Amino acid sequence: MGEDEQRACRRGGERAGQPAVHVSEVYDLLTERGLIGDGFFVEEYTGIHSWLDGPVRYTVVHSRTVAVLFVDIRPVNAIVFHHNLLGANDQTSFFAFPQ
């Protein structure tokens, strides 16, 4: 890893000119959806599923109680985790996309 990449990683993981995902964006999304506190544990993520659909990367990161959908590097929605999500042919169908 070159010096520029190392500096980018120290700034929050930026690489190849793309901004890093900021943890505050994820927590803001979880707060908006009412998925912080009250028995929702988001500190220990237990799984990650990522795939490409054409040029777009989708990633679902989940704990035992909450799942967050990322499109490319942006968190776009969060839901209560459903075990049906695992192994689903279309994991994005569990999430609503912002208009």
The first five atom37 places (N, CA, C, CB, O) and aatype in JSON, in Angstrom:
{
  "aatype": [12, 7, 6, 3, 6, 5, 1, 0, 4, 1, 1, 7, 7, 6, 1, 0, 7, 5, 14, 0, 19, 8, 19, 15, 6, 19, 18, 3, 10, 10, 16, 6, 1, 7, 10, 9, 7, 3, 7, 13, 13, 19, 6, 6, 18, 16, 7, 9, 8, 15, 17, 10, 3, 7, 14, 19, 1, 18, 16, 19, 19, 8, 15, 1, 16, 19, 0, 19, 10, 13, 19, 3, 9, 1, 14, 19, 2, 0, 9, 19, 13, 8, 8, 2, 10, 10, 7, 0, 2, 3, 5, 16, 15, 13, 13, 0, 13, 14, 5],
  "atom_mask": [
    [1, 1, 1, 1, 1],
    [1, 1, 1, 0, 1],
    [1, 1, 1, 1, 1],
    [1, 1, 1, 1, 1],
    [1, 1, 1, 1, 1],
    [1, 1, 1, 1, 1],
    [1, 1, 1, 1, 1],
    [1, 1, 1, 1, 1],
    [1, 1, 1, 1, 1],
    [1, 1, 1, 1, 1],
    [1, 1, 1, 1, 1],
    [1, 1, 1, 0, 1],
    [1, 1, 1, 0, 1],
    [1, 1, 1, 1, 1],
    [1, 1, 1, 1, 1],
    [1, 1, 1, 1, 1],
    [1, 1, 1, 0, 1],
    [1, 1, 1, 1, 1],
    [1, 1, 1, 1, 1],
    [1, 1, 1, 1, 1],
    [1, 1, 1, 1, 1],
    [1, 1, 1, 1, 1],
    [1, 1, 1, 1, 1],
    [1, 1, 1, 1, 1],
    [1, 1, 1, 1, 1],
    [1, 1, 1, 1, 1],
    [1, 1, 1, 1, 1],
    [1, 1, 1, 1, 1],
    [1, 1, 1, 1, 1],
    [1, 1, 1, 1, 1],
    [1, 1, 1, 1, 1],
    [1, 1, 1, 1, 1],
    [1, 1, 1, 1, 1],
    [1, 1, 1, 0, 1],
    [1, 1, 1, 1, 1],
    [1, 1, 1, 1, 1],
    [1, 1, 1, 0, 1],
    [1, 1, 1, 1, 1],
    [1, 1, 1, 0, 1],
    [1, 1, 1, 1, 1],
    [1, 1, 1, 1, 1],
    [1, 1, 1, 1, 1],
    [1, 1, 1, 1, 1],
    [1, 1, 1, 1, 1],
    [1, 1, 1, 1, 1],
    [1, 1, 1, 1, 1],
    [1, 1, 1, 0, 1],
    [1, 1, 1, 1, 1],
    [1, 1, 1, 1, 1],
    [1, 1, 1, 1, 1],
    [1, 1, 1, 1, 1],
    [1, 1, 1, 1, 1],
    [1, 1, 1, 1, 1],
    [1, 1, 1, 0, 1],
    [1, 1, 1, 1, 1],
    [1, 1, 1, 1, 1],
    [1, 1, 1, 1, 1],
    [1, 1, 1, 1, 1],
    [1, 1, 1, 1, 1],
    [1, 1, 1, 1, 1],
    [1, 1, 1, 1, 1],
    [1, 1, 1, 1, 1],
    [1, 1, 1, 1, 1],
    [1, 1, 1, 1, 1],
    [1, 1, 1, 1, 1],
    [1, 1, 1, 1, 1],
    [1, 1, 1, 1, 1],
    [1, 1, 1, 1, 1],
    [1, 1, 1, 1, 1],
    [1, 1, 1, 1, 1],
    [1, 1, 1, 1, 1],
    [1, 1, 1, 1, 1],
    [1, 1, 1, 1, 1],
    [1, 1, 1, 1, 1],
    [1, 1, 1, 1, 1],
    [1, 1, 1, 1, 1],
    [1, 1, 1, 1, 1],
    [1, 1, 1, 1, 1],
    [1, 1, 1, 1, 1],
    [1, 1, 1, 1, 1],
    [1, 1, 1, 1, 1],
    [1, 1, 1, 1, 1],
    [1, 1, 1, 1, 1],
    [1, 1, 1, 1, 1],
    [1, 1, 1, 1, 1],
    [1, 1, 1, 1, 1],
    [1, 1, 1, 0, 1],
    [1, 1, 1, 1, 1],
    [1, 1, 1, 1, 1],
    [1, 1, 1, 1, 1],
    [1, 1, 1, 1, 1],
    [1, 1, 1, 1, 1],
    [1, 1, 1, 1, 1],
    [1, 1, 1, 1, 1],
    [1, 1, 1, 1, 1],
    [1, 1, 1, 1, 1],
    [1, 1, 1, 1, 1],
    [1, 1, 1, 1, 1],
    [1, 1, 1, 1, 1]
  ],
  "atom_positions": [
    [[0.86, -1.17, 0.0], [0.0, 0.0, 0.0], [0.91, 1.23, 0.0], [-0.98, 0.0, 1.23], [1.83, 1.32, 0.8]],
    [[0.64, 2.17, -0.9], [1.43, 3.37, -1.01], [1.1, 4.39, 0.07], [0.0, 0.0, 0.0], [0.12, 4.24, 0.8]],
    [[1.93, 5.42, 0.16], [1.73, 6.46, 1.17], [0.38, 7.14, 1.03], [2.83, 7.49, 1.08], [-0.28, 7.4, 2.04]],
    [[-0.04, 7.43, -0.21], [-1.34, 8.1, -0.4], [-2.48, 7.25, 0.12], [-1.56, 8.43, -1.88], [-3.4, 7.75, 0.76]],
    [[-2.43, 5.94, -0.17], [-3.49, 5.05, 0.31], [-3.46, 4.95, 1.83], [-3.34, 3.66, -0.32], [-4.52, 4.9, 2.46]],
    [[-2.27, 4.91, 2.41], [-2.18, 4.84, 3.87], [-2.78, 6.09, 4.5], [-0.72, 4.67, 4.32], [-3.51, 6.0, 5.49]],
    [[-2.48, 7.27, 3.94], [-3.07, 8.5, 4.46], [-4.58, 8.48, 4.31], [-2.48, 9.73, 3.73], [-5.31, 8.91, 5.21]],
    [[-5.06, 7.97, 3.18], [-6.51, 7.89, 2.95], [-7.16, 6.97, 3.97], [-6.8, 7.4, 1.52], [-8.24, 7.28, 4.48]],
    [[-6.53, 5.86, 4.26], [-7.09, 4.93, 5.25], [-7.17, 5.58, 6.62], [-6.25, 3.65, 5.31], [-8.14, 5.38, 7.35]],
    [[-6.15, 6.36, 6.99], [-6.18, 7.05, 8.28], [-7.28, 8.1, 8.32], [-4.83, 7.7, 8.56], [-7.78, 8.42, 9.4]],
    [[-7.67, 8.64, 7.16], [-8.75, 9.63, 7.11], [-10.12, 8.97, 7.15], [-8.63, 10.49, 5.86], [-11.13, 9.67, 7.19]],
    [[-10.18, 7.66, 7.15], [-11.5, 7.01, 7.25], [-11.75, 6.0, 6.16], [0.0, 0.0, 0.0], [-12.9, 5.64, 5.92]],
    [[-10.73, 5.53, 5.48], [-10.9, 4.44, 4.54], [-11.1, 4.85, 3.11], [0.0, 0.0, 0.0], [-11.43, 4.0, 2.29]],
    [[-10.93, 6.12, 2.77], [-11.12, 6.54, 1.39], [-10.09, 5.86, 0.49], [-11.01, 8.07, 1.26], [-8.92, 5.73, 0.86]],
    [[-10.54, 5.42, -0.67], [-9.66, 4.79, -1.65], [-10.17, 5.12, -3.03], [-9.58, 3.27, -1.44], [-11.37, 5.3, -3.24]],
    [[-9.28, 5.19, -3.94], [-9.62, 5.38, -5.36], [-10.57, 6.55, -5.57], [-10.24, 4.1, -5.93], [-11.45, 6.5, -6.44]],
    [[-10.41, 7.59, -4.78], [-11.23, 8.79, -4.96], [-12.64, 8.69, -4.44], [0.0, 0.0, 0.0], [-13.42, 9.63, -4.61]],
    [[-13.0, 7.58, -3.79], [-14.35, 7.44, -3.26], [-14.34, 7.73, -1.76], [-14.91, 6.02, -3.53], [-13.41, 7.31, -1.06]],
    [[-15.34, 8.45, -1.26], [-15.38, 8.74, 0.17], [-15.66, 7.49, 0.98], [-16.43, 9.81, 0.47], [-16.29, 6.55, 0.5]],
    [[-15.19, 7.49, 2.2], [-15.43, 6.36, 3.1], [-16.85, 6.43, 3.64], [-14.4, 6.36, 4.26], [-17.47, 7.5, 3.66]],
    [[-17.35, 5.29, 4.08], [-18.63, 5.26, 4.78], [-18.36, 5.81, 6.17], [-19.26, 3.81, 4.84], [-17.45, 5.35, 6.86]],
    [[-19.13, 6.77, 6.57], [-18.96, 7.35, 7.9], [-19.93, 6.67, 8.85], [-19.18, 8.88, 7.88], [-21.12, 6.55, 8.56]],
    [[-19.41, 6.24, 9.97], [-20.23, 5.54, 10.96], [-21.43, 6.39, 11.36], [-19.39, 5.19, 12.19], [-22.5, 5.85, 11.63]],
    [[-21.25, 7.7, 11.41], [-22.37, 8.57, 11.8], [-23.54, 8.43, 10.83], [-21.91, 10.03, 11.87], [-24.69, 8.54, 11.25]],
    [[-23.28, 8.2, 9.54], [-24.37, 8.01, 8.58], [-25.18, 6.77, 8.91], [-23.81, 7.92, 7.15], [-26.4, 6.76, 8.8]],
    [[-24.49, 5.71, 9.31], [-25.17, 4.46, 9.66], [-25.99, 4.67, 10.92], [-24.15, 3.31, 9.85], [-27.15, 4.25, 10.98]],
    [[-25.41, 5.3, 11.93], [-26.16, 5.53, 13.17], [-27.33, 6.47, 12.94], [-25.24, 6.09, 14.25], [-28.38, 6.28, 13.54]],
    [[-27.18, 7.48, 12.1], [-28.3, 8.36, 11.77], [-29.43, 7.57, 11.14], [-27.84, 9.5, 10.82], [-30.6, 7.76, 11.49]],
    [[-29.1, 6.68, 10.21], [-30.1, 5.85, 9.55], [-30.8, 4.94, 10.55], [-29.46, 5.02, 8.43], [-32.03, 4.82, 10.53]],
    [[-30.03, 4.3, 11.42], [-30.62, 3.43, 12.44], [-31.53, 4.21, 13.38], [-29.51, 2.72, 13.24], [-32.59, 3.72, 13.78]],
    [[-31.13, 5.41, 13.74], [-31.94, 6.25, 14.61], [-33.23, 6.65, 13.92], [-31.16, 7.5, 15.03], [-34.3, 6.58, 14.53]],
    [[-33.16, 7.06, 12.65], [-34.36, 7.42, 11.89], [-35.36, 6.27, 11.84], [-33.99, 7.84, 10.47], [-36.56, 6.5, 11.86]],
    [[-34.86, 5.03, 11.77], [-35.74, 3.86, 11.67], [-36.14, 3.31, 13.03], [-35.05, 2.78, 10.87], [-36.87, 2.33, 13.09]],
    [[-35.68, 3.93, 14.12], [-36.02, 3.46, 15.45], [-35.33, 2.16, 15.81], [0.0, 0.0, 0.0], [-35.88, 1.35, 16.55]],
    [[-34.13, 1.95, 15.29], [-33.43, 0.69, 15.47], [-32.21, 0.81, 16.39], [-33.0, 0.15, 14.13], [-31.28, 0.0, 16.3]],
    [[-32.22, 1.81, 17.25], [-31.15, 1.96, 18.25], [-31.8, 1.84, 19.62], [-30.4, 3.35, 18.08], [-32.82, 2.47, 19.89]],
    [[-31.19, 1.04, 20.48], [-31.73, 0.87, 21.83], [-32.92, -0.06, 21.85], [0.0, 0.0, 0.0], [-33.22, -0.7, 20.84]],
    [[-33.59, -0.14, 22.97], [-34.8, -0.98, 23.13], [-34.59, -2.4, 22.63], [-35.96, -0.35, 22.4], [-35.45, -2.94, 21.93]],
    [[-33.46, -3.01, 22.98], [-33.22, -4.4, 22.61], [-32.54, -4.6, 21.28], [0.0, 0.0, 0.0], [-32.24, -5.74, 20.91]],
    [[-32.28, -3.53, 20.53], [-31.57, -3.67, 19.27], [-30.08, -3.54, 19.53], [-32.04, -2.6, 18.24], [-29.6, -2.53, 20.04]],
    [[-29.34, -4.59, 19.17], [-27.9, -4.6, 19.39], [-27.21, -4.48, 18.03], [-27.45, -5.89, 20.14], [-27.28, -5.39, 17.21]],
    [[-26.56, -3.37, 17.82], [-25.92, -3.14, 16.53], [-24.4, -3.13, 16.63], [-26.39, -1.82, 15.94], [-23.71, -3.03, 15.61]],
    [[-23.87, -3.25, 17.83], [-22.43, -3.17, 17.99], [-21.7, -4.39, 17.44], [-22.09, -3.0, 19.44], [-20.57, -4.27, 16.96]],
    [[-22.33, -5.55, 17.49], [-21.67, -6.78, 17.07], [-22.33, -7.32, 15.8], [-21.7, -7.84, 18.19], [-23.31, -8.05, 15.86]],
    [[-21.78, -6.94, 14.67], [-22.31, -7.45, 13.42], [-21.85, -8.88, 13.22], [-21.87, -6.57, 12.23], [-20.69, -9.21, 13.46]],
    [[-22.77, -9.72, 12.78], [-22.49, -11.14, 12.68], [-22.4, -11.65, 11.26], [-23.53, -11.91, 13.41], [-22.03, -12.8, 11.04]],
    [[-22.73, -10.81, 10.27], [-22.68, -11.29, 8.9], [-22.62, -10.16, 7.9], [0.0, 0.0, 0.0], [-23.04, -9.03, 8.17]],
    [[-22.09, -10.48, 6.73], [-22.03, -9.54, 5.63], [-22.24, -10.31, 4.34], [-20.68, -8.75, 5.62], [-21.66, -11.38, 4.14]],
    [[-23.08, -9.77, 3.49], [-23.37, -10.36, 2.19], [-23.2, -9.25, 1.16], [-24.82, -11.01, 2.13], [-23.78, -8.18, 1.31]],
    [[-22.41, -9.51, 0.12], [-22.14, -8.47, -0.86], [-22.18, -9.09, -2.25], [-20.78, -7.8, -0.59], [-21.7, -10.2, -2.45]],
    [[-22.74, -8.35, -3.21], [-22.81, -8.85, -4.58], [-22.88, -7.68, -5.54], [-24.03, -9.78, -4.76], [-23.22, -6.56, -5.17]],
    [[-22.54, -7.97, -6.79], [-22.62, -6.97, -7.86], [-23.85, -7.23, -8.7], [-21.34, -7.0, -8.73], [-24.19, -8.38, -8.99]],
    [[-24.52, -6.16, -9.09], [-25.6, -6.21, -10.06], [-25.25, -5.18, -11.11], [-27.03, -5.94, -9.41], [-25.56, -4.0, -10.96]],
    [[-24.6, -5.63, -12.17], [-24.06, -4.69, -13.15], [-22.94, -3.91, -12.49], [0.0, 0.0, 0.0], [-22.06, -4.5, -11.87]],
    [[-22.96, -2.59, -12.61], [-21.89, -1.79, -12.01], [-22.14, -1.42, -10.54], [-21.71, -0.53, -12.81], [-21.32, -0.74, -9.92]],
    [[-23.27, -1.87, -9.98], [-23.66, -1.47, -8.62], [-23.34, -2.59, -7.64], [-25.17, -1.11, -8.56], [-23.68, -3.74, -7.88]],
    [[-22.69, -2.23, -6.53], [-22.43, -3.19, -5.46], [-23.46, -3.0, -4.36], [-20.98, -3.03, -4.9], [-23.67, -1.89, -3.87]],
    [[-24.09, -4.1, -3.97], [-25.02, -4.12, -2.85], [-24.36, -4.88, -1.72], [-26.4, -4.77, -3.25], [-23.72, -5.91, -1.94]],
    [[-24.51, -4.38, -0.51], [-23.95, -5.04, 0.66], [-24.97, -4.97, 1.79], [-22.59, -4.4, 1.09], [-25.5, -3.9, 2.08]],
    [[-25.22, -6.11, 2.41], [-26.07, -6.16, 3.6], [-25.16, -6.57, 4.76], [-27.28, -7.17, 3.43], [-24.51, -7.62, 4.72]],
    [[-25.13, -5.72, 5.78], [-24.38, -6.01, 7.0], [-25.43, -6.18, 8.09], [-23.33, -4.87, 7.34], [-26.33, -5.35, 8.22]],
    [[-25.3, -7.25, 8.89], [-26.34, -7.48, 9.9], [-25.77, -7.96, 11.22], [-27.36, -8.48, 9.4], [-24.71, -8.58, 11.29]],
    [[-26.52, -7.64, 12.26], [-26.29, -8.2, 13.58], [-27.41, -9.23, 13.79], [-26.29, -7.08, 14.73], [-28.1, -9.59, 12.84]],
    [[-27.59, -9.68, 15.0], [-28.69, -10.6, 15.25], [-30.04, -9.91, 15.23], [-28.5, -11.29, 16.58], [-31.08, -10.58, 15.15]],
    [[-30.05, -8.56, 15.29], [-31.32, -7.85, 15.4], [-31.56, -6.81, 14.32], [-31.4, -7.2, 16.71], [-32.71, -6.41, 14.1]],
    [[-30.52, -6.34, 13.62], [-30.64, -5.25, 12.67], [-29.86, -5.58, 11.4], [-30.13, -3.93, 13.28], [-28.8, -6.19, 11.47]],
    [[-30.4, -5.17, 10.23], [-29.69, -5.31, 8.96], [-29.65, -3.96, 8.27], [-30.38, -6.38, 8.05], [-30.63, -3.22, 8.27]],
    [[-28.5, -3.63, 7.67], [-28.32, -2.37, 6.95], [-27.94, -2.69, 5.51], [-27.23, -1.48, 7.64], [-27.05, -3.5, 5.25]],
    [[-28.64, -2.05, 4.58], [-28.34, -2.2, 3.15], [-27.51, -1.02, 2.69], [-29.65, -2.32, 2.32], [-27.86, 0.13, 2.92]],
    [[-26.39, -1.33, 2.03], [-25.54, -0.33, 1.4], [-25.64, -0.5, -0.1], [-24.07, -0.45, 1.89], [-25.62, -1.62, -0.6]],
    [[-25.75, 0.6, -0.82], [-25.65, 0.58, -2.27], [-24.36, 1.32, -2.58], [-26.93, 1.26, -2.99], [-24.2, 2.49, -2.26]],
    [[-23.45, 0.61, -3.22], [-22.07, 1.04, -3.35], [-21.55, 1.26, -1.93], [-21.94, 2.35, -4.24], [-21.42, 0.28, -1.19]],
    [[-21.26, 2.46, -1.52], [-20.76, 2.66, -0.15], [-21.72, 3.44, 0.73], [-19.44, 3.37, -0.19], [-21.38, 3.78, 1.86]],
    [[-22.92, 3.72, 0.23], [-23.87, 4.54, 0.98], [-24.9, 3.67, 1.69], [-24.58, 5.53, 0.04], [-25.51, 2.81, 1.06]],
    [[-25.1, 3.87, 3.0], [-26.18, 3.16, 3.69], [-27.51, 3.75, 3.24], [-26.02, 3.26, 5.24], [-27.73, 4.95, 3.37]],
    [[-28.4, 2.91, 2.71], [-29.67, 3.42, 2.17], [-30.89, 3.03, 2.97], [-29.84, 2.95, 0.76], [-31.92, 3.7, 2.9]],
    [[-30.81, 1.94, 3.74], [-31.94, 1.57, 4.56], [-31.5, 0.6, 5.64], [-33.06, 0.95, 3.72], [-30.46, -0.05, 5.52]],
    [[-32.3, 0.53, 6.69], [-32.05, -0.39, 7.79], [-33.38, -0.99, 8.22], [-31.35, 0.33, 8.99], [-34.41, -0.31, 8.2]],
    [[-33.35, -2.25, 8.6], [-34.56, -2.96, 9.0], [-34.26, -3.86, 10.19], [-35.13, -3.79, 7.83], [-33.1, -4.12, 10.52]],
    [[-35.32, -4.33, 10.83], [-35.17, -5.39, 11.81], [-34.7, -6.62, 11.05], [-36.53, -5.66, 12.6], [-35.25, -6.94, 9.99]],
    [[-33.7, -7.31, 11.56], [-33.14, -8.47, 10.87], [-34.16, -9.6, 10.82], [-31.86, -8.95, 11.56], [-34.79, -9.94, 11.82]],
    [[-34.32, -10.18, 9.64], [-35.17, -11.36, 9.43], [-34.29, -12.5, 8.97], [-36.3, -11.07, 8.37], [-33.46, -12.32, 8.07]],
    [[-34.44, -13.67, 9.57], [-33.63, -14.82, 9.16], [-33.91, -15.21, 7.71], [-33.89, -16.01, 10.08], [-33.06, -15.82, 7.06]],
    [[-35.09, -14.87, 7.2], [-35.41, -15.15, 5.79], [-34.49, -14.39, 4.84], [-36.87, -14.78, 5.49], [-34.33, -14.77, 3.68]],
    [[-33.88, -13.31, 5.34], [-32.96, -12.52, 4.54], [-31.76, -13.37, 4.09], [-32.48, -11.3, 5.33], [-31.26, -13.21, 2.98]],
    [[-31.33, -14.26, 4.98], [-30.19, -15.12, 4.65], [-30.6, -16.11, 3.57], [-29.68, -15.87, 5.91], [-31.59, -16.83, 3.72]],
    [[-29.87, -16.15, 2.52], [-30.15, -17.08, 1.43], [-31.25, -16.65, 0.49], [0.0, 0.0, 0.0], [-31.58, -17.4, -0.44]],
    [[-31.82, -15.48, 0.69], [-32.87, -15.0, -0.22], [-32.27, -14.71, -1.59], [-33.56, -13.72, 0.36], [-31.13, -14.24, -1.7]],
    [[-33.03, -15.0, -2.63], [-32.57, -14.72, -3.99], [-32.39, -13.23, -4.23], [-33.54, -15.29, -5.01], [-31.49, -12.82, -4.95]],
    [[-33.26, -12.41, -3.63], [-33.18, -10.97, -3.8], [-33.24, -10.32, -2.42], [-34.31, -10.44, -4.72], [-34.32, -9.96, -1.95]],
    [[-32.09, -10.16, -1.79], [-32.06, -9.57, -0.45], [-32.56, -8.14, -0.45], [-30.66, -9.63, 0.11], [-33.05, -7.67, 0.57]],
    [[-32.43, -7.44, -1.56], [-32.89, -6.05, -1.61], [-34.4, -5.94, -1.47], [-32.45, -5.4, -2.92], [-34.91, -4.88, -1.12]],
    [[-35.13, -7.03, -1.73], [-36.59, -6.98, -1.64], [-37.08, -6.78, -0.2], [-37.19, -8.26, -2.2], [-38.24, -6.41, 0.0]],
    [[-36.24, -7.0, 0.78], [-36.6, -6.78, 2.17], [-36.54, -5.3, 2.56], [-35.7, -7.6, 3.08], [-37.07, -4.91, 3.6]],
    [[-35.89, -4.5, 1.73], [-35.63, -3.1, 2.04], [-36.45, -2.19, 1.12], [-34.13, -2.78, 1.92], [-36.67, -2.52, -0.04]],
    [[-36.88, -1.06, 1.65], [-37.49, -0.02, 0.82], [-36.37, 0.93, 0.38], [-38.63, 0.76, 1.6], [-35.48, 1.26, 1.17]],
    [[-36.42, 1.36, -0.85], [-35.42, 2.29, -1.36], [-35.97, 3.7, -1.29], [-35.01, 1.94, -2.82], [-37.12, 3.95, -1.65]],
    [[-35.14, 4.64, -0.81], [-35.61, 6.04, -0.75], [-35.89, 6.56, -2.16], [-34.56, 6.95, -0.05], [-35.21, 6.19, -3.12]],
    [[-36.89, 7.41, -2.26], [-37.25, 7.98, -3.57], [-36.38, 9.14, -3.91], [-38.7, 8.41, -3.6], [-36.53, 9.75, -4.97]]
  ]
}
